[in-house]
Amino acid sequence: MLESSTPLRLRDELDALAATGLYPSEESFLSDAVNTLLAARPDVREAIACKLYERGVFSLGRAAEWSGVSIETIKAALHRRGIERTAFETPAELNAMARQSLRAAGRI
């Protein structure tokens, strides 16, 4: 799955991993490795969520949810990274964010 330009040591390790039979494919191993990294490194998860927001893949609410932080925290993370916020959230997402804010404020 990795390109032929993958460093030899990593390529050797991936080939050896495939030979163990522990994973059905290189893709399943890489998926597990990325999920483990993201669980261990919330900063990386937040950075990825911000980049996906910047690219228009995630809405603000989705970026917050995916990274496991509040709307306010993801807003601050976007600001720190110099990413301008846009309002392309759907009405349903805006409604959900409003409800989340009201719950956090103890108003519902």
C-alpha positions as CSV (number, residue, x, y, z in Angstrom):
1,M,0.0,0.0,0.0
2,L,2.8,2.4,0.7
3,E,4.7,3.8,-2.2
4,S,8.0,2.3,-3.4
5,S,9.7,5.4,-2.0
6,T,8.9,4.2,1.6
7,P,12.2,4.0,3.5
8,L,13.7,0.5,3.3
9,R,13.5,-0.2,7.0
10,L,9.8,0.7,7.2
11,R,9.1,-1.3,4.1
12,D,11.0,-4.3,5.6
13,E,8.9,-3.9,8.9
14,L,5.7,-3.7,7.0
15,D,6.6,-6.8,4.9
16,A,7.5,-8.7,8.1
17,L,4.2,-7.6,9.7
18,A,2.3,-9.0,6.7
19,A,4.2,-12.3,7.1
20,T,3.0,-12.6,10.7
21,G,-0.6,-12.9,9.7
22,L,-1.6,-10.6,12.6
23,Y,-3.5,-8.3,10.2
24,P,-5.4,-9.3,7.1
25,S,-3.8,-6.4,5.1
26,E,-1.4,-3.6,5.3
27,E,-4.3,-1.2,5.1
28,S,-5.9,-2.8,8.2
29,F,-2.6,-2.5,10.1
30,L,-2.2,1.2,9.0
31,S,-5.8,1.9,10.0
32,D,-5.2,0.4,13.5
33,A,-1.9,2.3,13.8
34,V,-3.5,5.6,13.0
35,N,-6.4,5.0,15.3
36,T,-3.9,4.2,18.1
37,L,-1.9,7.3,17.4
38,L,-5.0,9.5,17.4
39,A,-6.2,8.0,20.7
40,A,-2.8,8.6,22.3
41,R,-2.3,12.1,20.8
42,P,-5.3,14.4,21.1
43,D,-3.2,17.2,19.8
44,V,-2.7,15.4,16.5
45,R,-6.4,14.6,16.4
46,E,-7.2,18.3,16.9
47,A,-4.7,19.4,14.3
48,I,-6.2,17.0,11.7
49,A,-9.7,18.2,12.6
50,C,-8.6,21.8,12.0
51,K,-7.1,21.0,8.7
52,L,-10.2,19.1,7.6
53,Y,-12.3,22.1,8.6
54,E,-10.0,24.4,6.7
55,R,-10.4,22.2,3.6
56,G,-14.2,22.2,3.9
57,V,-14.4,18.5,4.7
58,F,-15.7,19.1,8.3
59,S,-18.1,21.6,9.6
60,L,-17.3,23.3,12.9
61,G,-19.5,21.0,14.8
62,R,-18.1,17.9,13.1
63,A,-14.5,19.1,13.7
64,A,-15.3,19.5,17.4
65,E,-17.1,16.1,17.6
66,W,-14.4,14.2,15.7
67,S,-11.6,15.7,17.8
68,G,-13.5,15.1,21.0
69,V,-13.5,18.7,22.2
70,S,-16.1,21.4,22.7
71,I,-17.1,23.9,20.0
72,E,-15.3,26.7,22.0
73,T,-12.1,24.6,22.1
74,I,-12.1,23.9,18.4
75,K,-12.8,27.6,17.7
76,A,-9.7,28.5,19.8
77,A,-7.6,25.8,18.0
78,L,-8.7,27.2,14.6
79,H,-7.7,30.7,15.8
80,R,-4.3,29.5,17.0
81,R,-3.6,28.0,13.6
82,G,-4.7,31.1,11.8
83,I,-7.7,29.3,10.2
84,E,-10.5,31.6,9.4
85,R,-13.9,30.3,10.4
86,T,-16.7,30.2,7.9
87,A,-20.4,29.5,8.4
88,F,-21.0,26.4,6.3
89,E,-22.7,24.5,9.0
90,T,-26.1,23.0,8.2
91,P,-29.2,24.3,10.1
92,A,-29.2,21.0,11.9
93,E,-25.6,21.4,13.1
94,L,-26.3,25.0,14.1
95,N,-29.3,23.8,16.1
96,A,-27.2,21.0,17.8
97,M,-24.4,23.5,18.7
98,A,-27.0,25.9,20.2
99,R,-28.5,23.1,22.3
100,Q,-25.0,22.0,23.4
101,S,-24.3,25.5,24.5
102,L,-27.5,25.8,26.4
103,R,-26.9,22.5,28.1
104,A,-23.4,23.6,29.1
105,A,-24.8,26.8,30.5
106,G,-27.4,24.8,32.5
107,R,-30.4,26.4,30.7
108,I,-31.9,23.1,29.4
